[in-house]
């Protein structure tokens, strides 16, 4: 989820994004998401088509869970 939030903020040109992490695992997951966005999805903030981003994210085969309703 953090990956999609970071990516959405970047595409929207949001300059500040705040994440509240409750533990070390959350911090690690956030760092991993940031690395994926920077390295694999939008390197050097280069222009990219949203359809290409969707294809790249889909190809990563992330396991999607179910909402807990919050």
CNS distance restraints for C-alpha pairs under 8 A (distance, minus, plus):
assign (resid   1 and name CA) (resid   5 and name CA) 6.36 0.50 0.50
assign (resid   2 and name CA) (resid   6 and name CA) 6.00 0.50 0.50
assign (resid   2 and name CA) (resid  29 and name CA) 7.83 0.50 0.50
assign (resid   2 and name CA) (resid  30 and name CA) 6.13 0.50 0.50
assign (resid   2 and name CA) (resid  33 and name CA) 6.16 0.50 0.50
assign (resid   3 and name CA) (resid   7 and name CA) 6.05 0.50 0.50
assign (resid   3 and name CA) (resid  30 and name CA) 7.62 0.50 0.50
assign (resid   3 and name CA) (resid  33 and name CA) 4.66 0.50 0.50
assign (resid   3 and name CA) (resid  34 and name CA) 6.67 0.50 0.50
assign (resid   3 and name CA) (resid  36 and name CA) 7.57 0.50 0.50
assign (resid   3 and name CA) (resid  37 and name CA) 6.82 0.50 0.50
assign (resid   4 and name CA) (resid   8 and name CA) 5.92 0.50 0.50
assign (resid   5 and name CA) (resid   9 and name CA) 6.10 0.50 0.50
assign (resid   6 and name CA) (resid  10 and name CA) 6.22 0.50 0.50
assign (resid   6 and name CA) (resid  17 and name CA) 7.63 0.50 0.50
assign (resid   6 and name CA) (resid  33 and name CA) 7.78 0.50 0.50
assign (resid   6 and name CA) (resid  34 and name CA) 7.04 0.50 0.50
assign (resid   6 and name CA) (resid  37 and name CA) 7.53 0.50 0.50
assign (resid   7 and name CA) (resid  11 and name CA) 6.18 0.50 0.50
assign (resid   7 and name CA) (resid  37 and name CA) 6.57 0.50 0.50
assign (resid   8 and name CA) (resid  12 and name CA) 6.08 0.50 0.50
assign (resid   9 and name CA) (resid  13 and name CA) 6.02 0.50 0.50
assign (resid   9 and name CA) (resid  14 and name CA) 4.98 0.50 0.50
assign (resid   9 and name CA) (resid  15 and name CA) 7.69 0.50 0.50
assign (resid   9 and name CA) (resid  17 and name CA) 7.21 0.50 0.50
assign (resid  10 and name CA) (resid  14 and name CA) 5.96 0.50 0.50
assign (resid  10 and name CA) (resid  15 and name CA) 7.77 0.50 0.50
assign (resid  21 and name CA) (resid  26 and name CA) 5.35 0.50 0.50
assign (resid  21 and name CA) (resid  27 and name CA) 6.15 0.50 0.50
assign (resid  22 and name CA) (resid  26 and name CA) 6.44 0.50 0.50
assign (resid  23 and name CA) (resid  27 and name CA) 6.62 0.50 0.50
assign (resid  24 and name CA) (resid  28 and name CA) 6.19 0.50 0.50
assign (resid  25 and name CA) (resid  29 and name CA) 6.09 0.50 0.50
assign (resid  26 and name CA) (resid  30 and name CA) 6.14 0.50 0.50
assign (resid  27 and name CA) (resid  31 and name CA) 6.21 0.50 0.50
assign (resid  28 and name CA) (resid  32 and name CA) 6.15 0.50 0.50
assign (resid  29 and name CA) (resid  33 and name CA) 6.15 0.50 0.50
assign (resid  30 and name CA) (resid  34 and name CA) 6.23 0.50 0.50
assign (resid  31 and name CA) (resid  35 and name CA) 6.23 0.50 0.50
assign (resid  32 and name CA) (resid  36 and name CA) 6.24 0.50 0.50
assign (resid  33 and name CA) (resid  37 and name CA) 6.30 0.50 0.50
assign (resid  34 and name CA) (resid  38 and name CA) 6.10 0.50 0.50
assign (resid  35 and name CA) (resid  39 and name CA) 5.68 0.50 0.50
assign (resid  35 and name CA) (resid  40 and name CA) 7.73 0.50 0.50
assign (resid  36 and name CA) (resid  40 and name CA) 5.16 0.50 0.50
assign (resid  36 and name CA) (resid  41 and name CA) 6.46 0.50 0.50
assign (resid  37 and name CA) (resid  41 and name CA) 4.79 0.50 0.50
assign (resid  37 and name CA) (resid  42 and name CA) 5.73 0.50 0.50
assign (resid  37 and name CA) (resid  43 and name CA) 7.42 0.50 0.50
assign (resid  38 and name CA) (resid  42 and name CA) 5.46 0.50 0.50
assign (resid  38 and name CA) (resid  43 and name CA) 5.08 0.50 0.50
assign (resid  38 and name CA) (resid  44 and name CA) 7.10 0.50 0.50
assign (resid  38 and name CA) (resid  45 and name CA) 7.68 0.50 0.50
assign (resid  39 and name CA) (resid  43 and name CA) 5.15 0.50 0.50
assign (resid  41 and name CA) (resid  53 and name CA) 6.44 0.50 0.50
assign (resid  41 and name CA) (resid  56 and name CA) 7.24 0.50 0.50
assign (resid  42 and name CA) (resid  46 and name CA) 5.96 0.50 0.50
assign (resid  42 and name CA) (resid  47 and name CA) 7.57 0.50 0.50
assign (resid  42 and name CA) (resid  48 and name CA) 7.02 0.50 0.50
assign (resid  48 and name CA) (resid  52 and name CA) 7.03 0.50 0.50
assign (resid  48 and name CA) (resid  53 and name CA) 7.32 0.50 0.50
assign (resid  49 and name CA) (resid  53 and name CA) 6.52 0.50 0.50
assign (resid  50 and name CA) (resid  54 and name CA) 6.23 0.50 0.50
assign (resid  51 and name CA) (resid  55 and name CA) 6.31 0.50 0.50
assign (resid  52 and name CA) (resid  56 and name CA) 6.20 0.50 0.50
assign (resid  53 and name CA) (resid  57 and name CA) 6.12 0.50 0.50
assign (resid  54 and name CA) (resid  58 and name CA) 6.03 0.50 0.50
assign (resid  55 and name CA) (resid  59 and name CA) 6.10 0.50 0.50
assign (resid  56 and name CA) (resid  60 and name CA) 6.51 0.50 0.50
assign (resid  57 and name CA) (resid  61 and name CA) 7.28 0.50 0.50
assign (resid  57 and name CA) (resid  62 and name CA) 7.84 0.50 0.50
assign (resid  58 and name CA) (resid  62 and name CA) 7.41 0.50 0.50
